[in-house]
Amino acid sequence: MTVNIALLGFGTVASGVPFLLQENSTKITAQAGTDIQIAKVLVRDVAEKDVLRAQGHAYDFVTDISAILNDDAIDIVIELMGRIEPAKTFITQALQAKKHVVTANKDLLAMHGADLLKVAKDNGVALYYEAAVAGGIPILRTLAHSYTADKITKILGVVNGTSNFMMTKMVDEGWTYDEALAEASRLGYAESDPTNDVDGIDAAYKMVILSQFAFGMTIKFDDVRHEGIRHITPEDVKLAQKLGFVIKLVGEIVERPSGIYAEVVPTFLPKDHQLATVNGVMNAVFVESIGINEAMFYGPGAGQKPTATSVVADVIELAKGIQKGAVLPAFNTFARETVYATKEDLVDKYYFAIETDDKAGQLLHLAELFHAENVSFEQVFQENLGDNRASIAIIAHKMDLNQFDSLVEKISALDGFTLRNTIKVI
Ligand SMILES: NC(=O)c1ccc[n+]([C@@H]2O[C@H](COP(=O)([O-])OP(=O)(O)OC[C@H]3O[C@@H](n4cnc5c(N)ncnc54)[C@H](OP(=O)(O)O)[C@@H]3O)[C@@H](O)[C@H]2O)c1
């Protein structure tokens, strides 16, 4: 028996699939129990087909998805085009044509995963996507298979390589945000529009997916509070260092008595926290649970070979089931009603960076404002910036999310004060 696959797109990750199938062919065939063959590859147009052929790729390239949908010999469709459309339509059509689907498309899964999983279930086929979170780290299958007996209480993740590369440069070299972005672009880590990476959007997509595997709940993307790294200055980095912290963009999902909550925000991490050691483009997912306690899964979050390895692992799992003729299990079977935590139940420490005129009484204004919210200062640093301006950095004691939101609103509205930045402190 041979399991036939079709690739949608032949870019960075997709072109790694045939490479792996060849490089590890003996192990892959033994593990899958069958040969896996690339039957068709969907490319954008005839010109791309010609270029790929000229490069020596001898696949059956097609430019019309129906050539794949109508081919009964194709068992698995691998979507590696990215973006929402036409990926969503093509995946839906493939599932309706009773083909299993593998994808690495976190944007699509975060926005429309529930709908696609329903189409898969209704058609008796499976949708697998190990590569969608932290590309080369086998975290989703680990959560779905190895944490079945455990209760996860918190997930912390450094899951965006581009922003982590930039933050590492800003921390280790003292670079500004703009300098770090320029280097990330030069090295090909940042896209021409870096918004998704630097504003925490990509990491928020991954929190949506992780919430399903770790907590059995689906947090909607719009409910993941996300903030990026654009506003972090060398002064924030220096102060963090002075206090024994490093700043990273950290995604967090936590289960509190009232429900779950997810966010992606710049965070002061103690230097001895394992996540603080995750540097450059590397990713890590830190899992806190009742049984295993603390475990960190570390590795490459992107790249052709790491990501294609996760994609092919999904294909092998599917191939094993296809031969048995059994209905394939869903990728994740942990599901319960989604209940969101109340803001009162979310308590953290925060750093506030504020600029104001350098004159008497300014700190008192702030102290009164914090006092009115029942929040006290843990540490305060003041620095003269010249031109009669001063910078005030406050690390406040723990407060709940209502108090934090209220403080942000009130400081922002305070005449003569500029709230330059807020950063969570772990
Ligand atoms: N790269 C990584 O390390 C990584 C890691 C984890 C997850 N992922 C995910 O994996 C997916 C693929 O990423 P990638 O980096 O391989 O992207 P990529 O290099 O841009 O490849 C995507 C390919 O699909 C083609 N394509 C787009 N729309 C098409 C259409 N309608 N018909 C046929 N071909 C089409 C693109 O052609 P054009 O160039 O003509 O647009 C391009 O060749 C994305 O969902 C991404 O988020 C990637």
The ligand as a MOL file (V3000), in Angstrom:
LIG
                    3D

  0  0  0     0  0            999 V3000
M  V30 BEGIN CTAB
M  V30 COUNTS 48 52 0 0 0
M  V30 BEGIN ATOM
M  V30 1 N 8.5170 29.1800 7.7190 0
M  V30 2 C 8.4600 28.6290 8.9110 0
M  V30 3 O 9.4710 28.3750 9.5520 0
M  V30 4 C 7.1180 28.2760 9.5260 0
M  V30 5 C 7.0680 27.8130 10.8580 0
M  V30 6 C 5.8450 27.4430 11.4080 0
M  V30 7 C 4.7060 27.5600 10.6450 0
M  V30 8 N 4.7830 28.0450 9.3650 0 CHG=1
M  V30 9 C 3.5460 28.1430 8.5880 0
M  V30 10 O 3.6880 27.3180 7.4350 0
M  V30 11 C 2.9640 27.8950 6.3610 0
M  V30 12 C 3.8990 28.0520 5.1640 0
M  V30 13 O 4.9400 28.9350 5.5280 0
M  V30 14 P 6.2060 29.1560 4.5860 0
M  V30 15 O 7.2060 29.8670 5.4230 0
M  V30 16 O 6.5930 27.9110 3.9040 0 CHG=-1
M  V30 17 O 5.5870 30.1970 3.5270 0
M  V30 18 P 6.1550 30.5560 2.0790 0
M  V30 19 O 7.6160 30.2780 1.9930 0
M  V30 20 O 5.6680 31.9250 1.7600 0
M  V30 21 O 5.4260 29.4920 1.1390 0
M  V30 22 C 4.0670 29.5670 0.8100 0
M  V30 23 C 3.9580 29.1540 -0.6320 0
M  V30 24 O 2.5880 28.9660 -0.9690 0
M  V30 25 C 2.3720 29.6100 -2.2080 0
M  V30 26 N 0.9730 29.9800 -2.3780 0
M  V30 27 C 0.3020 30.9690 -1.7480 0
M  V30 28 N -0.9670 31.0040 -2.1800 0
M  V30 29 C -1.0800 30.0340 -3.1140 0
M  V30 30 C -2.1340 29.5780 -3.9290 0
M  V30 31 N -3.3390 30.1610 -3.9090 0
M  V30 32 N -1.9140 28.5420 -4.7610 0
M  V30 33 C -0.7090 27.9510 -4.8000 0
M  V30 34 N 0.3480 28.3390 -4.0890 0
M  V30 35 C 0.1610 29.3640 -3.2200 0
M  V30 36 C 3.2730 30.8120 -2.1660 0
M  V30 37 O 3.4580 31.3160 -3.4670 0
M  V30 38 P 3.8180 32.9070 -3.6640 0
M  V30 39 O 5.2060 33.0260 -3.1820 0
M  V30 40 O 3.6250 33.0940 -5.1120 0
M  V30 41 O 2.8540 33.6670 -2.8100 0
M  V30 42 C 4.5400 30.2040 -1.5810 0
M  V30 43 O 5.3160 29.5810 -2.5490 0
M  V30 44 C 2.3650 29.1860 6.8850 0
M  V30 45 O 1.0620 28.9500 7.3520 0
M  V30 46 C 3.2600 29.5180 8.0610 0
M  V30 47 O 2.6110 30.3060 9.0470 0
M  V30 48 C 5.9540 28.3950 8.7960 0
M  V30 END ATOM
M  V30 BEGIN BOND
M  V30 1 1 1 2
M  V30 2 2 2 3
M  V30 3 1 2 4
M  V30 4 1 4 5
M  V30 5 2 4 48
M  V30 6 2 5 6
M  V30 7 1 6 7
M  V30 8 2 7 8
M  V30 9 1 8 9
M  V30 10 1 8 48
M  V30 11 1 9 10
M  V30 12 1 9 46
M  V30 13 1 10 11
M  V30 14 1 11 12
M  V30 15 1 11 44
M  V30 16 1 12 13
M  V30 17 1 13 14
M  V30 18 2 14 15
M  V30 19 1 14 16
M  V30 20 1 14 17
M  V30 21 1 17 18
M  V30 22 2 18 19
M  V30 23 1 18 20
M  V30 24 1 18 21
M  V30 25 1 21 22
M  V30 26 1 22 23
M  V30 27 1 23 24
M  V30 28 1 23 42
M  V30 29 1 24 25
M  V30 30 1 25 26
M  V30 31 1 25 36
M  V30 32 1 26 27
M  V30 33 1 26 35
M  V30 34 2 27 28
M  V30 35 1 28 29
M  V30 36 1 29 30
M  V30 37 2 29 35
M  V30 38 1 30 31
M  V30 39 2 30 32
M  V30 40 1 32 33
M  V30 41 2 33 34
M  V30 42 1 34 35
M  V30 43 1 36 37
M  V30 44 1 36 42
M  V30 45 1 37 38
M  V30 46 2 38 39
M  V30 47 1 38 40
M  V30 48 1 38 41
M  V30 49 1 42 43
M  V30 50 1 44 45
M  V30 51 1 44 46
M  V30 52 1 46 47
M  V30 END BOND
M  V30 END CTAB
M  END
